[in-house]
Amino acid sequence: MKNVVEMNDQNFDVEVNGSKIPVLVDFSAEWCTPCKQLAPIVDEIAGEYAGRLKVGHLDIDMGRQTAVRFGILSVPTLLFFKEGKVCGQMVGLQAKRAIIEQISRLL
């Protein structure tokens, strides 16, 4: 995922709270098949919205504290942030069209 920022417990706050543009974070896990299906869609969106939307990926097994902090109980989960605050959430495998609709509310 070349257009996606890898996030973890150490860099999450800097990447999200320090962002001047809205942020989409894909919470997933290596063992999750729907997560693997969603990853190319998230990467496409990252490329298409470069400069207008920061897109990040957090593996919940590597970023457990952050996953717990945001109440991630199921993967994949997409969280949408604006000015460091959660302003949207999508759980499960989503169509690109649905994700773009959510993004349009942020921009």
Biopython code that builds the backbone (N, CA, C, O; Angstrom):
import numpy as np
from Bio.PDB.StructureBuilder import StructureBuilder

atoms = [
    (1, "MET", "N", (0.853, -1.179, 0.000)),
    (1, "MET", "CA", (0.000, 0.000, 0.000)),
    (1, "MET", "C", (0.894, 1.236, 0.000)),
    (1, "MET", "O", (1.199, 1.803, 1.049)),
    (2, "LYS", "N", (1.299, 1.630, -1.176)),
    (2, "LYS", "CA", (2.300, 2.676, -1.327)),
    (2, "LYS", "C", (1.834, 4.066, -0.922)),
    (2, "LYS", "O", (2.658, 4.902, -0.552)),
    (3, "ASN", "N", (0.532, 4.335, -0.984)),
    (3, "ASN", "CA", (0.022, 5.666, -0.658)),
    (3, "ASN", "C", (-0.495, 5.770, 0.771)),
    (3, "ASN", "O", (-1.020, 6.811, 1.166)),
    (4, "VAL", "N", (-0.352, 4.710, 1.541)),
    (4, "VAL", "CA", (-0.928, 4.638, 2.873)),
    (4, "VAL", "C", (0.175, 4.719, 3.936)),
    (4, "VAL", "O", (1.202, 4.049, 3.831)),
    (5, "VAL", "N", (-0.054, 5.545, 4.953)),
    (5, "VAL", "CA", (0.887, 5.716, 6.052)),
    (5, "VAL", "C", (0.698, 4.573, 7.053)),
    (5, "VAL", "O", (-0.417, 4.336, 7.519)),
    (6, "GLU", "N", (1.775, 3.870, 7.382)),
    (6, "GLU", "CA", (1.698, 2.822, 8.400)),
    (6, "GLU", "C", (1.674, 3.482, 9.775)),
    (6, "GLU", "O", (2.539, 4.294, 10.103)),
    (7, "MET", "N", (0.680, 3.125, 10.567)),
    (7, "MET", "CA", (0.523, 3.705, 11.896)),
    (7, "MET", "C", (0.662, 2.622, 12.956)),
    (7, "MET", "O", (0.435, 1.439, 12.703)),
    (8, "ASN", "N", (1.045, 3.069, 14.162)),
    (8, "ASN", "CA", (1.175, 2.182, 15.306)),
    (8, "ASN", "C", (0.898, 3.001, 16.559)),
    (8, "ASN", "O", (0.557, 4.181, 16.468)),
    (9, "ASP", "N", (1.042, 2.385, 17.725)),
    (9, "ASP", "CA", (0.778, 3.102, 18.971)),
    (9, "ASP", "C", (1.688, 4.316, 19.143)),
    (9, "ASP", "O", (1.284, 5.314, 19.741)),
    (10, "GLN", "N", (2.900, 4.237, 18.628)),
    (10, "GLN", "CA", (3.857, 5.318, 18.822)),
    (10, "GLN", "C", (3.603, 6.530, 17.930)),
    (10, "GLN", "O", (3.798, 7.661, 18.373)),
    (11, "ASN", "N", (3.175, 6.325, 16.698)),
    (11, "ASN", "CA", (3.049, 7.467, 15.786)),
    (11, "ASN", "C", (1.604, 7.884, 15.511)),
    (11, "ASN", "O", (1.379, 8.861, 14.797)),
    (12, "PHE", "N", (0.639, 7.181, 16.048)),
    (12, "PHE", "CA", (-0.763, 7.438, 15.711)),
    (12, "PHE", "C", (-1.173, 8.879, 16.005)),
    (12, "PHE", "O", (-1.713, 9.562, 15.135)),
    (13, "ASP", "N", (-0.920, 9.340, 17.227)),
    (13, "ASP", "CA", (-1.361, 10.689, 17.595)),
    (13, "ASP", "C", (-0.698, 11.764, 16.734)),
    (13, "ASP", "O", (-1.350, 12.729, 16.337)),
    (14, "VAL", "N", (0.572, 11.603, 16.451)),
    (14, "VAL", "CA", (1.275, 12.576, 15.606)),
    (14, "VAL", "C", (0.669, 12.591, 14.204)),
    (14, "VAL", "O", (0.425, 13.658, 13.642)),
    (15, "GLU", "N", (0.430, 11.415, 13.646)),
    (15, "GLU", "CA", (-0.108, 11.325, 12.285)),
    (15, "GLU", "C", (-1.539, 11.863, 12.185)),
    (15, "GLU", "O", (-1.887, 12.524, 11.206)),
    (16, "VAL", "N", (-2.362, 11.582, 13.191)),
    (16, "VAL", "CA", (-3.767, 11.985, 13.136)),
    (16, "VAL", "C", (-3.963, 13.405, 13.662)),
    (16, "VAL", "O", (-4.522, 14.252, 12.966)),
    (17, "ASN", "N", (-3.508, 13.668, 14.881)),
    (17, "ASN", "CA", (-3.724, 14.984, 15.480)),
    (17, "ASN", "C", (-2.891, 16.068, 14.810)),
    (17, "ASN", "O", (-3.275, 17.238, 14.799)),
    (18, "GLY", "N", (-1.765, 15.681, 14.258)),
    (18, "GLY", "CA", (-0.898, 16.641, 13.598)),
    (18, "GLY", "C", (-1.259, 16.907, 12.146)),
    (18, "GLY", "O", (-0.609, 17.713, 11.480)),
    (19, "SER", "N", (-2.282, 16.241, 11.656)),
    (19, "SER", "CA", (-2.643, 16.386, 10.240)),
    (19, "SER", "C", (-3.505, 17.624, 10.009)),
    (19, "SER", "O", (-4.470, 17.873, 10.731)),
    (20, "LYS", "N", (-3.143, 18.378, 9.006)),
    (20, "LYS", "CA", (-3.913, 19.568, 8.633)),
    (20, "LYS", "C", (-5.087, 19.212, 7.722)),
    (20, "LYS", "O", (-5.962, 20.042, 7.475)),
    (21, "ILE", "N", (-5.102, 17.983, 7.230)),
    (21, "ILE", "CA", (-6.193, 17.515, 6.370)),
    (21, "ILE", "C", (-6.895, 16.343, 7.067)),
    (21, "ILE", "O", (-6.315, 15.727, 7.962)),
    (22, "PRO", "N", (-8.130, 16.028, 6.670)),
    (22, "PRO", "CA", (-8.828, 14.881, 7.278)),
    (22, "PRO", "C", (-8.031, 13.589, 7.105)),
    (22, "PRO", "O", (-7.213, 13.461, 6.194)),
    (23, "VAL", "N", (-8.290, 12.634, 8.001)),
    (23, "VAL", "CA", (-7.550, 11.374, 8.015)),
    (23, "VAL", "C", (-8.528, 10.202, 8.022)),
    (23, "VAL", "O", (-9.512, 10.200, 8.761)),
    (24, "LEU", "N", (-8.242, 9.217, 7.193)),
    (24, "LEU", "CA", (-8.957, 7.944, 7.181)),
    (24, "LEU", "C", (-7.979, 6.891, 7.680)),
    (24, "LEU", "O", (-6.888, 6.739, 7.129)),
    (25, "VAL", "N", (-8.371, 6.159, 8.730)),
    (25, "VAL", "CA", (-7.510, 5.100, 9.250)),
    (25, "VAL", "C", (-8.213, 3.758, 9.083)),
    (25, "VAL", "O", (-9.348, 3.568, 9.520)),
    (26, "ASP", "N", (-7.513, 2.844, 8.444)),
    (26, "ASP", "CA", (-7.977, 1.476, 8.230)),
    (26, "ASP", "C", (-7.406, 0.606, 9.344)),
    (26, "ASP", "O", (-6.213, 0.302, 9.351)),
    (27, "PHE", "N", (-8.262, 0.205, 10.289)),
    (27, "PHE", "CA", (-7.866, -0.720, 11.347)),
    (27, "PHE", "C", (-8.105, -2.127, 10.815)),
    (27, "PHE", "O", (-9.224, -2.472, 10.436)),
    (28, "SER", "N", (-7.057, -2.931, 10.787)),
    (28, "SER", "CA", (-7.181, -4.266, 10.213)),
    (28, "SER", "C", (-6.251, -5.232, 10.939)),
    (28, "SER", "O", (-5.624, -4.882, 11.939)),
    (29, "ALA", "N", (-6.178, -6.445, 10.418)),
    (29, "ALA", "CA", (-5.281, -7.460, 10.973)),
    (29, "ALA", "C", (-4.800, -8.354, 9.838)),
    (29, "ALA", "O", (-5.516, -8.572, 8.860)),
    (30, "GLU", "N", (-3.601, -8.860, 9.975)),
    (30, "GLU", "CA", (-2.993, -9.711, 8.953)),
    (30, "GLU", "C", (-3.817, -10.970, 8.694)),
    (30, "GLU", "O", (-3.865, -11.451, 7.562)),
    (31, "TRP", "N", (-4.460, -11.507, 9.718)),
    (31, "TRP", "CA", (-5.210, -12.755, 9.620)),
    (31, "TRP", "C", (-6.635, -12.570, 9.092)),
    (31, "TRP", "O", (-7.368, -13.549, 8.947)),
    (32, "CYS", "N", (-7.031, -11.342, 8.808)),
    (32, "CYS", "CA", (-8.413, -11.007, 8.446)),
    (32, "CYS", "C", (-8.598, -10.976, 6.925)),
    (32, "CYS", "O", (-8.036, -10.114, 6.249)),
    (33, "THR", "N", (-9.377, -11.907, 6.391)),
    (33, "THR", "CA", (-9.601, -11.963, 4.940)),
    (33, "THR", "C", (-10.331, -10.727, 4.406)),
    (33, "THR", "O", (-9.901, -10.179, 3.391)),
    (34, "PRO", "N", (-11.413, -10.261, 5.039)),
    (34, "PRO", "CA", (-12.056, -9.038, 4.532)),
    (34, "PRO", "C", (-11.111, -7.833, 4.552)),
    (34, "PRO", "O", (-11.214, -6.945, 3.706)),
    (35, "CYS", "N", (-10.195, -7.807, 5.517)),
    (35, "CYS", "CA", (-9.208, -6.718, 5.576)),
    (35, "CYS", "C", (-8.319, -6.734, 4.332)),
    (35, "CYS", "O", (-8.006, -5.689, 3.761)),
    (36, "LYS", "N", (-7.924, -7.930, 3.928)),
    (36, "LYS", "CA", (-7.080, -8.074, 2.739)),
    (36, "LYS", "C", (-7.836, -7.657, 1.478)),
    (36, "LYS", "O", (-7.239, -7.137, 0.535)),
    (37, "GLN", "N", (-9.143, -7.885, 1.464)),
    (37, "GLN", "CA", (-9.962, -7.471, 0.324)),
    (37, "GLN", "C", (-10.142, -5.955, 0.295)),
    (37, "GLN", "O", (-10.238, -5.360, -0.778)),
    (38, "LEU", "N", (-10.189, -5.336, 1.465)),
    (38, "LEU", "CA", (-10.388, -3.891, 1.555)),
    (38, "LEU", "C", (-9.102, -3.115, 1.261)),
    (38, "LEU", "O", (-9.163, -1.987, 0.771)),
    (39, "ALA", "N", (-7.956, -3.695, 1.550)),
    (39, "ALA", "CA", (-6.671, -2.990, 1.423)),
    (39, "ALA", "C", (-6.448, -2.340, 0.060)),
    (39, "ALA", "O", (-6.041, -1.179, 0.023)),
    (40, "PRO", "N", (-6.693, -3.025, -1.070)),
    (40, "PRO", "CA", (-6.462, -2.359, -2.364)),
    (40, "PRO", "C", (-7.416, -1.188, -2.603)),
    (40, "PRO", "O", (-7.054, -0.220, -3.272)),
    (41, "ILE", "N", (-8.618, -1.272, -2.065)),
    (41, "ILE", "CA", (-9.584, -0.171, -2.197)),
    (41, "ILE", "C", (-9.068, 1.038, -1.421)),
    (41, "ILE", "O", (-9.098, 2.164, -1.919)),
    (42, "VAL", "N", (-8.599, 0.797, -0.206)),
    (42, "VAL", "CA", (-8.062, 1.876, 0.623)),
    (42, "VAL", "C", (-6.847, 2.500, -0.062)),
    (42, "VAL", "O", (-6.693, 3.721, -0.038)),
    (43, "ASP", "N", (-5.998, 1.700, -0.659)),
    (43, "ASP", "CA", (-4.822, 2.215, -1.356)),
    (43, "ASP", "C", (-5.222, 3.064, -2.565)),
    (43, "ASP", "O", (-4.628, 4.114, -2.810)),
    (44, "GLU", "N", (-6.218, 2.617, -3.312)),
    (44, "GLU", "CA", (-6.720, 3.408, -4.448)),
    (44, "GLU", "C", (-7.223, 4.767, -3.979)),
    (44, "GLU", "O", (-6.915, 5.798, -4.576)),
    (45, "ILE", "N", (-8.003, 4.751, -2.901)),
    (45, "ILE", "CA", (-8.549, 5.999, -2.359)),
    (45, "ILE", "C", (-7.415, 6.919, -1.916)),
    (45, "ILE", "O", (-7.468, 8.126, -2.148)),
    (46, "ALA", "N", (-6.395, 6.356, -1.282)),
    (46, "ALA", "CA", (-5.252, 7.159, -0.840)),
    (46, "ALA", "C", (-4.596, 7.864, -2.025)),
    (46, "ALA", "O", (-4.234, 9.037, -1.928)),
    (47, "GLY", "N", (-4.443, 7.159, -3.131)),
    (47, "GLY", "CA", (-3.854, 7.766, -4.319)),
    (47, "GLY", "C", (-4.742, 8.830, -4.933)),
    (47, "GLY", "O", (-4.266, 9.889, -5.342)),
    (48, "GLU", "N", (-6.028, 8.547, -4.996)),
    (48, "GLU", "CA", (-6.973, 9.479, -5.618)),
    (48, "GLU", "C", (-7.170, 10.753, -4.798)),
    (48, "GLU", "O", (-7.450, 11.813, -5.357)),
    (49, "TYR", "N", (-7.025, 10.655, -3.487)),
    (49, "TYR", "CA", (-7.263, 11.806, -2.613)),
    (49, "TYR", "C", (-5.971, 12.377, -2.033)),
    (49, "TYR", "O", (-6.014, 13.148, -1.074)),
    (50, "ALA", "N", (-4.834, 12.010, -2.598)),
    (50, "ALA", "CA", (-3.542, 12.511, -2.112)),
    (50, "ALA", "C", (-3.558, 14.037, -2.046)),
    (50, "ALA", "O", (-3.971, 14.714, -2.987)),
    (51, "GLY", "N", (-3.097, 14.554, -0.913)),
    (51, "GLY", "CA", (-3.065, 15.995, -0.709)),
    (51, "GLY", "C", (-4.336, 16.556, -0.098)),
    (51, "GLY", "O", (-4.334, 17.664, 0.438)),
    (52, "ARG", "N", (-5.423, 15.797, -0.175)),
    (52, "ARG", "CA", (-6.703, 16.247, 0.401)),
    (52, "ARG", "C", (-7.137, 15.387, 1.578)),
    (52, "ARG", "O", (-7.930, 15.822, 2.413)),
    (53, "LEU", "N", (-6.609, 14.149, 1.647)),
    (53, "LEU", "CA", (-6.970, 13.187, 2.676)),
    (53, "LEU", "C", (-5.752, 12.343, 2.999)),
    (53, "LEU", "O", (-5.142, 11.756, 2.105)),
    (54, "LYS", "N", (-5.397, 12.282, 4.272)),
    (54, "LYS", "CA", (-4.325, 11.375, 4.682)),
    (54, "LYS", "C", (-4.973, 10.021, 4.956)),
    (54, "LYS", "O", (-6.014, 9.946, 5.609)),
    (55, "VAL", "N", (-4.363, 8.965, 4.460)),
    (55, "VAL", "CA", (-4.894, 7.613, 4.674)),
    (55, "VAL", "C", (-3.840, 6.809, 5.418)),
    (55, "VAL", "O", (-2.679, 6.744, 5.017)),
    (56, "GLY", "N", (-4.281, 6.197, 6.518)),
    (56, "GLY", "CA", (-3.381, 5.409, 7.335)),
    (56, "GLY", "C", (-3.887, 3.991, 7.527)),
    (56, "GLY", "O", (-5.067, 3.701, 7.335)),
    (57, "HIS", "N", (-2.975, 3.120, 7.909)),
    (57, "HIS", "CA", (-3.292, 1.718, 8.184)),
    (57, "HIS", "C", (-2.711, 1.364, 9.532)),
    (57, "HIS", "O", (-1.549, 1.657, 9.811)),
    (58, "LEU", "N", (-3.521, 0.729, 10.378)),
    (58, "LEU", "CA", (-3.051, 0.270, 11.674)),
    (58, "LEU", "C", (-3.446, -1.184, 11.856)),
    (58, "LEU", "O", (-4.631, -1.520, 11.872)),
    (59, "ASP", "N", (-2.442, -2.047, 11.993)),
    (59, "ASP", "CA", (-2.685, -3.462, 12.286)),
    (59, "ASP", "C", (-2.973, -3.555, 13.779)),
    (59, "ASP", "O", (-2.127, -3.191, 14.596)),
    (60, "ILE", "N", (-4.158, -4.038, 14.143)),
    (60, "ILE", "CA", (-4.565, -4.039, 15.549)),
    (60, "ILE", "C", (-3.668, -4.911, 16.428)),
    (60, "ILE", "O", (-3.606, -4.706, 17.640)),
    (61, "ASP", "N", (-2.985, -5.866, 15.840)),
    (61, "ASP", "CA", (-2.080, -6.700, 16.620)),
    (61, "ASP", "C", (-0.775, -5.963, 16.926)),
    (61, "ASP", "O", (-0.071, -6.320, 17.871)),
    (62, "MET", "N", (-0.453, -4.958, 16.151)),
    (62, "MET", "CA", (0.751, -4.161, 16.365)),
    (62, "MET", "C", (0.439, -2.835, 17.064)),
    (62, "MET", "O", (1.339, -2.166, 17.573)),
    (63, "GLY", "N", (-0.823, -2.468, 17.084)),
    (63, "GLY", "CA", (-1.248, -1.207, 17.697)),
    (63, "GLY", "C", (-2.415, -1.440, 18.637)),
    (63, "GLY", "O", (-3.467, -0.811, 18.517)),
    (64, "ARG", "N", (-2.216, -2.335, 19.555)),
    (64, "ARG", "CA", (-3.316, -2.749, 20.451)),
    (64, "ARG", "C", (-3.844, -1.612, 21.312)),
    (64, "ARG", "O", (-5.055, -1.487, 21.494)),
    (65, "GLN", "N", (-2.956, -0.782, 21.843)),
    (65, "GLN", "CA", (-3.407, 0.311, 22.708)),
    (65, "GLN", "C", (-4.321, 1.265, 21.945)),
    (65, "GLN", "O", (-5.339, 1.713, 22.475)),
    (66, "THR", "N", (-3.965, 1.568, 20.727)),
    (66, "THR", "CA", (-4.779, 2.476, 19.917)),
    (66, "THR", "C", (-6.107, 1.824, 19.561)),
    (66, "THR", "O", (-7.148, 2.479, 19.607)),
    (67, "ALA", "N", (-6.083, 0.555, 19.209)),
    (67, "ALA", "CA", (-7.327, -0.157, 18.889)),
    (67, "ALA", "C", (-8.269, -0.169, 20.089)),
    (67, "ALA", "O", (-9.468, 0.058, 19.931)),
    (68, "VAL", "N", (-7.749, -0.429, 21.273)),
    (68, "VAL", "CA", (-8.573, -0.426, 22.487)),
    (68, "VAL", "C", (-9.099, 0.977, 22.758)),
    (68, "VAL", "O", (-10.269, 1.148, 23.101)),
    (69, "ARG", "N", (-8.251, 1.968, 22.608)),
    (69, "ARG", "CA", (-8.641, 3.366, 22.859)),
    (69, "ARG", "C", (-9.837, 3.796, 22.025)),
    (69, "ARG", "O", (-10.680, 4.568, 22.482)),
    (70, "PHE", "N", (-9.904, 3.292, 20.800)),
    (70, "PHE", "CA", (-11.004, 3.672, 19.915)),
    (70, "PHE", "C", (-12.106, 2.620, 19.857)),
    (70, "PHE", "O", (-13.010, 2.711, 19.027)),
    (71, "GLY", "N", (-12.034, 1.625, 20.732)),
    (71, "GLY", "CA", (-13.103, 0.637, 20.838)),
    (71, "GLY", "C", (-13.262, -0.235, 19.605)),
    (71, "GLY", "O", (-14.381, -0.607, 19.251)),
    (72, "ILE", "N", (-12.164, -0.563, 18.951)),
    (72, "ILE", "CA", (-12.211, -1.403, 17.761)),
    (72, "ILE", "C", (-12.473, -2.845, 18.197)),
    (72, "ILE", "O", (-11.614, -3.489, 18.801)),
    (73, "LEU", "N", (-13.664, -3.338, 17.884)),
    (73, "LEU", "CA", (-14.061, -4.688, 18.274)),
    (73, "LEU", "C", (-14.118, -5.642, 17.094)),
    (73, "LEU", "O", (-14.164, -6.859, 17.273)),
    (74, "SER", "N", (-14.114, -5.090, 15.886)),
    (74, "SER", "CA", (-14.233, -5.893, 14.679)),
    (74, "SER", "C", (-13.369, -5.267, 13.595)),
    (74, "SER", "O", (-13.258, -4.044, 13.505)),
    (75, "VAL", "N", (-12.765, -6.104, 12.784)),
    (75, "VAL", "CA", (-11.977, -5.605, 11.661)),
    (75, "VAL", "C", (-12.505, -6.197, 10.366)),
    (75, "VAL", "O", (-12.993, -7.327, 10.355)),
    (76, "PRO", "N", (-12.414, -5.456, 9.286)),
    (76, "PRO", "CA", (-11.859, -4.115, 9.205)),
    (76, "PRO", "C", (-12.823, -3.064, 9.768)),
    (76, "PRO", "O", (-14.043, -3.207, 9.694)),
    (77, "THR", "N", (-12.240, -2.015, 10.327)),
    (77, "THR", "CA", (-12.983, -0.830, 10.742)),
    (77, "THR", "C", (-12.273, 0.376, 10.162)),
    (77, "THR", "O", (-11.053, 0.504, 10.270)),
    (78, "LEU", "N", (-13.033, 1.249, 9.552)),
    (78, "LEU", "CA", (-12.503, 2.513, 9.048)),
    (78, "LEU", "C", (-12.970, 3.622, 9.976)),
    (78, "LEU", "O", (-14.165, 3.747, 10.247)),
    (79, "LEU", "N", (-12.035, 4.427, 10.462)),
    (79, "LEU", "CA", (-12.384, 5.607, 11.243)),
    (79, "LEU", "C", (-11.984, 6.836, 10.452)),
    (79, "LEU", "O", (-10.915, 6.881, 9.841)),
    (80, "PHE", "N", (-12.849, 7.824, 10.470)),
    (80, "PHE", "CA", (-12.621, 9.083, 9.772)),
    (80, "PHE", "C", (-12.395, 10.162, 10.820)),
    (80, "PHE", "O", (-13.192, 10.312, 11.746)),
    (81, "PHE", "N", (-11.304, 10.917, 10.675)),
    (81, "PHE", "CA", (-10.950, 11.958, 11.635)),
    (81, "PHE", "C", (-10.914, 13.315, 10.946)),
    (81, "PHE", "O", (-10.477, 13.434, 9.801)),
    (82, "LYS", "N", (-11.373, 14.324, 11.653)),
    (82, "LYS", "CA", (-11.231, 15.704, 11.197)),
    (82, "LYS", "C", (-10.794, 16.507, 12.406)),
    (82, "LYS", "O", (-11.455, 16.492, 13.444)),
    (83, "GLU", "N", (-9.686, 17.203, 12.268)),
    (83, "GLU", "CA", (-9.103, 17.983, 13.357)),
    (83, "GLU", "C", (-8.872, 17.104, 14.589)),
    (83, "GLU", "O", (-9.071, 17.551, 15.719)),
    (84, "GLY", "N", (-8.455, 15.863, 14.372)),
    (84, "GLY", "CA", (-8.116, 14.950, 15.446)),
    (84, "GLY", "C", (-9.275, 14.251, 16.120)),
    (84, "GLY", "O", (-9.067, 13.449, 17.031)),
    (85, "LYS", "N", (-10.496, 14.542, 15.689)),
    (85, "LYS", "CA", (-11.676, 13.936, 16.311)),
    (85, "LYS", "C", (-12.357, 12.963, 15.354)),
    (85, "LYS", "O", (-12.447, 13.218, 14.153)),
    (86, "VAL", "N", (-12.840, 11.834, 15.905)),
    (86, "VAL", "CA", (-13.561, 10.856, 15.085)),
    (86, "VAL", "C", (-14.865, 11.490, 14.618)),
    (86, "VAL", "O", (-15.641, 12.001, 15.425)),
    (87, "CYS", "N", (-15.097, 11.452, 13.319)),
    (87, "CYS", "CA", (-16.339, 12.020, 12.782)),
    (87, "CYS", "C", (-17.057, 11.031, 11.865)),
    (87, "CYS", "O", (-18.000, 11.404, 11.168)),
    (88, "GLY", "N", (-16.620, 9.789, 11.862)),
    (88, "GLY", "CA", (-17.294, 8.762, 11.081)),
    (88, "GLY", "C", (-16.646, 7.411, 11.287)),
    (88, "GLY", "O", (-15.467, 7.312, 11.627)),
    (89, "GLN", "N", (-17.440, 6.367, 11.074)),
    (89, "GLN", "CA", (-16.943, 5.001, 11.249)),
    (89, "GLN", "C", (-17.687, 4.077, 10.303)),
    (89, "GLN", "O", (-18.887, 4.232, 10.076)),
    (90, "MET", "N", (-16.966, 3.122, 9.759)),
    (90, "MET", "CA", (-17.543, 2.067, 8.933)),
    (90, "MET", "C", (-16.919, 0.749, 9.379)),
    (90, "MET", "O", (-15.700, 0.654, 9.522)),
    (91, "VAL", "N", (-17.749, -0.261, 9.596)),
    (91, "VAL", "CA", (-17.262, -1.559, 10.064)),
    (91, "VAL", "C", (-17.564, -2.611, 8.997)),
    (91, "VAL", "O", (-18.664, -2.660, 8.446)),
    (92, "GLY", "N", (-16.573, -3.445, 8.719)),
    (92, "GLY", "CA", (-16.743, -4.506, 7.738)),
    (92, "GLY", "C", (-16.261, -4.092, 6.362)),
    (92, "GLY", "O", (-15.901, -2.938, 6.131)),
    (93, "LEU", "N", (-16.262, -5.047, 5.460)),
    (93, "LEU", "CA", (-15.853, -4.796, 4.083)),
    (93, "LEU", "C", (-16.840, -3.834, 3.443)),
    (93, "LEU", "O", (-18.049, -4.062, 3.480)),
    (94, "GLN", "N", (-16.329, -2.762, 2.858)),
    (94, "GLN", "CA", (-17.166, -1.718, 2.280)),
    (94, "GLN", "C", (-16.864, -1.553, 0.788)),
    (94, "GLN", "O", (-15.751, -1.800, 0.322)),
    (95, "ALA", "N", (-17.877, -1.134, 0.073)),
    (95, "ALA", "CA", (-17.683, -0.791, -1.334)),
    (95, "ALA", "C", (-16.965, 0.556, -1.421)),
    (95, "ALA", "O", (-17.154, 1.432, -0.577)),
    (96, "LYS", "N", (-16.155, 0.702, -2.439)),
    (96, "LYS", "CA", (-15.426, 1.959, -2.634)),
    (96, "LYS", "C", (-16.390, 3.133, -2.679)),
    (96, "LYS", "O", (-16.117, 4.185, -2.102)),
    (97, "ARG", "N", (-17.499, 2.963, -3.350)),
    (97, "ARG", "CA", (-18.497, 4.025, -3.482)),
    (97, "ARG", "C", (-18.978, 4.517, -2.107)),
    (97, "ARG", "O", (-19.119, 5.721, -1.895)),
    (98, "ALA", "N", (-19.225, 3.595, -1.185)),
    (98, "ALA", "CA", (-19.697, 3.952, 0.160)),
    (98, "ALA", "C", (-18.628, 4.721, 0.930)),
    (98, "ALA", "O", (-18.936, 5.675, 1.644)),
    (99, "ILE", "N", (-17.379, 4.306, 0.785)),
    (99, "ILE", "CA", (-16.287, 5.001, 1.471)),
    (99, "ILE", "C", (-16.147, 6.418, 0.924)),
    (99, "ILE", "O", (-15.956, 7.366, 1.686)),
    (100, "ILE", "N", (-16.241, 6.559, -0.384)),
    (100, "ILE", "CA", (-16.129, 7.880, -1.001)),
    (100, "ILE", "C", (-17.263, 8.794, -0.551)),
    (100, "ILE", "O", (-17.053, 9.992, -0.362)),
    (101, "GLU", "N", (-18.451, 8.249, -0.379)),
    (101, "GLU", "CA", (-19.572, 9.056, 0.139)),
    (101, "GLU", "C", (-19.233, 9.596, 1.518)),
    (101, "GLU", "O", (-19.492, 10.764, 1.805)),
    (102, "GLN", "N", (-18.660, 8.769, 2.369)),
    (102, "GLN", "CA", (-18.263, 9.215, 3.720)),
    (102, "GLN", "C", (-17.182, 10.275, 3.630)),
    (102, "GLN", "O", (-17.224, 11.268, 4.357)),
    (103, "ILE", "N", (-16.210, 10.076, 2.744)),
    (103, "ILE", "CA", (-15.119, 11.041, 2.580)),
    (103, "ILE", "C", (-15.668, 12.384, 2.128)),
    (103, "ILE", "O", (-15.199, 13.428, 2.582)),
    (104, "SER", "N", (-16.648, 12.374, 1.246)),
    (104, "SER", "CA", (-17.205, 13.639, 0.731)),
    (104, "SER", "C", (-17.795, 14.490, 1.849)),
    (104, "SER", "O", (-17.870, 15.712, 1.715)),
    (105, "ARG", "N", (-18.213, 13.874, 2.940)),
    (105, "ARG", "CA", (-18.737, 14.620, 4.091)),
    (105, "ARG", "C", (-17.625, 15.295, 4.879)),
    (105, "ARG", "O", (-17.862, 16.264, 5.601)),
    (106, "LEU", "N", (-16.402, 14.773, 4.733)),
    (106, "LEU", "CA", (-15.254, 15.346, 5.450)),
    (106, "LEU", "C", (-14.630, 16.518, 4.726)),
    (106, "LEU", "O", (-14.144, 17.461, 5.350)),
    (107, "LEU", "N", (-14.646, 16.454, 3.416)),
    (107, "LEU", "CA", (-13.903, 17.451, 2.619)),
    (107, "LEU", "C", (-14.731, 18.677, 2.320)),
    (107, "LEU", "O", (-14.251, 19.601, 1.662)),
]
sb = StructureBuilder()
sb.init_structure("model")
sb.init_model(0)
sb.init_chain("A")
sb.init_seg("    ")
for serial, (resi, resn, name, xyz) in enumerate(atoms, 1):
    if name == "N":
        sb.init_residue(resn, " ", resi, " ")
    sb.init_atom(name, np.array(xyz, "f"), 0.0, 1.0, " ", f" {name:<3s}", serial, name[0])
structure = sb.get_structure()
